[in-house]
Amino acid sequence: MGDGTTVELDVEVAVVGAGLAGLAAATVAARAGASVVVYDVRCAGGRARSDERDGFIFNQGPHALYRAGAGVGVLDRLGVRFEGSLPHPVAAGYREATGELGVLPSSPASLLRSPLVGIGDKVRLGRLLGRLPKLEAAPLARLSAAEWIETLGLTSNGAAVLSALTRVATYTSDLRFVSADAAVGQLQLAIEGNVLYLDGGWQTLVDGLVAAASAAGVRLFEGERVTAVQAGKQGTWDVSTPTVTVRAGSVVIAAGGPAAARAMLSGAPDWGLGAAATATCLDLGLSSLPATRVAYGLDEPLYFSTHSPNARLAHSGGAVVHVMRYGARTSEEDRAELWTLARRCGVGDDEVVTERFLHQMTVCHALPRPGAGLAGRPATDATGSFGVFLAGDWVGPVGLLADGALASGEAAGRAAAKRAMSVRAPIGAMVER
Ligand SMILES: Cc1cc2nc3c(=O)[nH]c(=O)nc-3n(C[C@H](O)[C@H](O)[C@H](O)COP(=O)(O)OP(=O)(O)OC[C@H]3O[C@@H](n4cnc5c(N)ncnc54)[C@H](O)[C@@H]3O)c2cc1C
């Protein structure tokens, strides 16, 4: 405060976290006319960062962008450009118990050819594929994805196939813990537009978002941990790092998950959150393509997919393969299981140029809960603190994973800018009187 009658803001909007959500929020707020700072304890990008190893580009585990998802719309509005390719069209179904790999029915053509399901399931799955695009997802929020699959009258084989596809679409190891509206919404996105593996990895999105933020005038501070967000004078917020405290008109907390948000904010309400989705990943850079390009586990929550050369992530002739278990267990168990799957799909030890093992990654901090659904996730303003907003893959009624992070980031950035302007205006008017 200067003379006691006017609020001197250091900045209009302070954003905590420079992942997809924070960068989107910051850019939207700055474009709305606010002065904006972003702090990240590490560097920009969060879980969307990619790393280069021996000429191979690794995302942090398999990352695929839904072409018809909300995130693409946000990226487009922010002017972030990217290119990529569809996954290999034929996927195998993998039974860990027997080591068997068979064509997985994921399209009308592969449904007919698949040896994994009998004629009755082919008919039922075929009908479902036909009616899924028009199915109204929201009323299914009361059910879990597992309960919804039970209502479809499939045999155990048919249910295993649909569960495998639903796991891939939702990143959920146990379908009892994700609401059916979210699962159906993801399957609809997969049918409508499939996904893209991105050339250059998801770092392309991070770099594009950082460039958009910078062009809008956002100031980004990396290596700065925000330790507290506390109420300041006259409706302002003091945002503290170990080295500085800035006074902001409003704040967006986009620090990854709810625990990080709660740690820096006192008096946050009970958000009634769903379970987190975790995964263990084995990222492989290979000198040649594996015999099986894509495989999804039928009896275990497993994933194997060749992301490059579909996307440009490796030198010519090389391949980037991501192997993953949805729902992490012990590091030893997961590592052994992922290598077994890789070898089963034709990865030979001699072909491995580089590898990275990532145990227990948090893919999504809180899945939409059965009974509450997407609409039951915390709103961007559900902080109990007027002028402080949330963004991330556990926030807001729109989209899972990156789609949720970008959509809530956009909404929070817009709301934060509006609120910050309103803090200034009445105080300015008061001074004039
Ligand atoms: C293995 C894996 C696979 C995935 N696959 C997909 C996929 O295929 N499709 C998809 O859409 N999504 C996928 N995701 C999810 C996607 O990566 C995330 O939803 C998205 O990146 C989350 O962005 P965010 O900004 O909300 O959070 P984060 O990326 O976690 O960013 C939070 C940022 O806040 C910073 N931070 C934390 N605390 C503080 C603090 N106190 N002060 C300052 N900064 C702080 C962190 O350093 C971080 O940079 C996957 C995730 C994983 C882990």
The ligand as a Gaussian input file, in Angstrom:
#p B3LYP/6-31G(d) Opt

LIG

0 1
 C        2.659000     -41.027000     -18.137000
 C        1.689000     -39.951000     -18.568000
 C        0.995000     -40.091000     -19.747000
 C        0.062000     -39.120000     -20.123000
 N       -0.577000     -39.256000     -21.323000
 C       -1.475000     -38.330000     -21.700000
 C       -2.151000     -38.449000     -22.936000
 O       -1.916000     -39.388000     -23.705000
 N       -3.062000     -37.509000     -23.270000
 C       -3.359000     -36.465000     -22.438000
 O       -4.203000     -35.647000     -22.776000
 N       -2.713000     -36.309000     -21.276000
 C       -1.784000     -37.216000     -20.882000
 N       -1.128000     -37.077000     -19.697000
 C       -1.556000     -36.018000     -18.791000
 C       -0.958000     -34.651000     -19.116000
 O        0.441000     -34.750000     -19.213000
 C       -1.353000     -33.724000     -17.963000
 O       -2.760000     -33.747000     -17.778000
 C       -0.975000     -32.270000     -18.206000
 O        0.348000     -32.172000     -18.680000
 C       -1.151000     -31.544000     -16.873000
 O       -0.808000     -30.197000     -16.976000
 P       -0.900000     -29.257000     -15.694000
 O       -0.417000     -27.952000     -16.109000
 O       -2.256000     -29.345000     -15.103000
 O        0.043000     -29.917000     -14.585000
 P        1.615000     -30.166000     -14.571000
 O        2.109000     -30.536000     -15.904000
 O        1.848000     -31.119000     -13.453000
 O        2.248000     -28.735000     -14.223000
 C        2.292000     -28.221000     -12.922000
 C        3.493000     -27.307000     -12.821000
 O        3.456000     -26.670000     -11.536000
 C        4.766000     -26.602000     -11.028000
 N        4.672000     -26.454000      -9.567000
 C        4.224000     -27.367000      -8.669000
 N        4.253000     -26.855000      -7.420000
 C        4.725000     -25.579000      -7.541000
 C        4.975000     -24.534000      -6.608000
 N        4.747000     -24.682000      -5.296000
 N        5.472000     -23.363000      -7.073000
 C        5.720000     -23.171000      -8.391000
 N        5.492000     -24.146000      -9.325000
 C        4.988000     -25.325000      -8.903000
 C        5.419000     -27.896000     -11.497000
 O        6.840000     -27.783000     -11.537000
 C        4.813000     -28.062000     -12.889000
 O        5.627000     -27.499000     -13.898000
 C       -0.180000     -38.010000     -19.298000
 C        0.555000     -37.862000     -18.111000
 C        1.489000     -38.817000     -17.748000
 C        2.264000     -38.636000     -16.478000

